[in-house]
Amino acid sequence: MQPKRFLVLSVLLVTIAMLPAFAQTDTVDQQHHRLNTAFLKPGVKQYLVYFQMPSRSNWLDLSLWVREIEKTSHNNEPVFRITQHWYGSDTARYLESISYNSVADFSPLYHAQTRGGEQQAYRWTVNGISGDTATMNNKAADFKLAFDRPNYNWNLDIETFEMLPLKAGKTFVIRFYDAGLEPPAYVTYKVTGSEVLQTLDQRPVDCWKLLTEGDSPRGHYSQTFWISKAGHELLKEEDSFGGFYRYKVKLPGAAPYLQPRFVK
């Protein structure tokens, strides 16, 4: 082989070998790359959520977010039932939601939430979403929106991220929809690297870092998520937007589960 041809071939082979590191964008929806629902573990997850405004010294806004995942059935279909409770010092800001998603591919089937005494409930299919007319006092009873393709429930972003095939150099575009708001859209998330977090007993946990960012009427925003490589658990989140920082930190299993203690 001529030396020049050997050099050209060598460069070509090196270039091909490097391509996977730079061209790994996956379109995540039910028609392209699907979520791996085997990664989603039933149980209770609790997050300490706190806001910081650097311009206001000695101030934090604290809340507790509880997410419970159960496997059950809905309309004779195996589903994940995900219940959320967002607690804080202001009862008017308390949020409760319940979502049903297919066990097969995490397609949304139903979503309802109550906040400030107002309830919104929706029935969700691959073709569209509409207000649930069977739910009493449903403020969204008349809502309807057709879809041109299926999507995922943006209220369940944490659970969605835990089912992604995270790897170095990966970029995902996920088709999300926030029930009752503007039409669905693809949102870009990039694996920017990895970082070792320390648990309460100083045990190191290697995590992927997943980033999304963009611009909104309130200015530039960014969100970074730390997801454990071995357990596929979202352990930490850090967001910045509009002069605020928001943090979420997963609490250990020793944290008491408060919901059963509240008087109905």
Secondary structure as UniProt FT lines:
FT   HELIX           3..22
FT   STRAND          24..28
FT   TURN            30..31
FT   HELIX           37..39
FT   STRAND          43..52
FT   TURN            54..55
FT   TURN            57..58
FT   STRAND          61..74
FT   TURN            75..76
FT   STRAND          77..88
FT   HELIX           91..93
FT   STRAND          95..102
FT   TURN            103..105
FT   STRAND          108..115
FT   TURN            116..117
FT   STRAND          118..124
FT   STRAND          128..131
FT   TURN            133..134
FT   TURN            136..137
FT   TURN            139..142
FT   STRAND          144..146
FT   STRAND          152..153
FT   HELIX           154..156
FT   HELIX           157..161
FT   TURN            162..163
FT   TURN            168..169
FT   STRAND          170..177
FT   TURN            179..180
FT   STRAND          185..198
FT   TURN            200..201
FT   STRAND          204..216
FT   TURN            217..218
FT   STRAND          219..228
FT   TURN            229..231
FT   STRAND          234..241
FT   TURN            242..243
FT   STRAND          244..250
FT   TURN            253..254
FT   HELIX           259..261
//
